[in-house]
């Protein structure tokens, strides 16, 4: 049996990059929701922060759904 180390390293690199990207997107979503809470306590509007948070969460859900699609297909 011969292991293709270059392909194994490539898969590791891509999975690491995708994991960091998903964690970053989710963190941005949480940050947007916390800004909404801060703005609500001050009496301001935070529509942009909420929209950005929901967009980040939707992108995370789409990436997870695409990953599941790749596994199943």
N, C-alpha and C positions, 0 to 999 in steps of 0.2 A: 504494500500500500504506500502510495506517495502522497504527501500532503503538499498542497500548493500554498506556501506560506504567504505569497504576495496577495492572493485572493483572500486568505484568512485575515490578513492585516487590513485589507481594503474594507471588508465587512465590519471589522472592529471599528475602524475609523468612521465609517458612515453611521453605524449605530451609536457611537459616542456623540457625534455631531448632532444627530437627530434628537437624542436624549437631552443634550444641553439646550437645544432650540425649544423643545417642548417645555422643559422646566422654566426657561426664560419667559416664554409666552404665558404660562400659568402664573408666574410671579408678577408679570405686568398686569394680568387680570385682577389678581388680588390687590395690587397697588391701586388700581383704578377704583375698586370697590371701597378701599379704605379712604380714598380721597372723597368719595361720595359721602361717606359717614362724617368726615371732617367738615365738608361743605354744608351738610345738613345741620350740624351742630352750630355752625356760624350763621346759618340762615341764607346761604348762597345756593346757586344752582350748579349742579355738576353733571349736566347732560353729556358733555363731551367725555368726561371720565367714565361714565357708565357705558356709553356707546363703545368706547375703546376697550373696556373690560369685557363686555359681551362679545366683541369681535375677537379678542384674544381667546376667550373660552370656546368660541365657535371654531376657531382655527385649530385649537387643541383637539376638539372632538373630531374634526375632519381628518386630522393627521392620524389619530387613533383608529378611526374607521377605515382609513386607507390601509393602515398597517394590518388590520384584521382581514381586509379584503385580499391583501397580498398573501397572507398566510393561508387563507381558505382556498384561493384560486390556484 
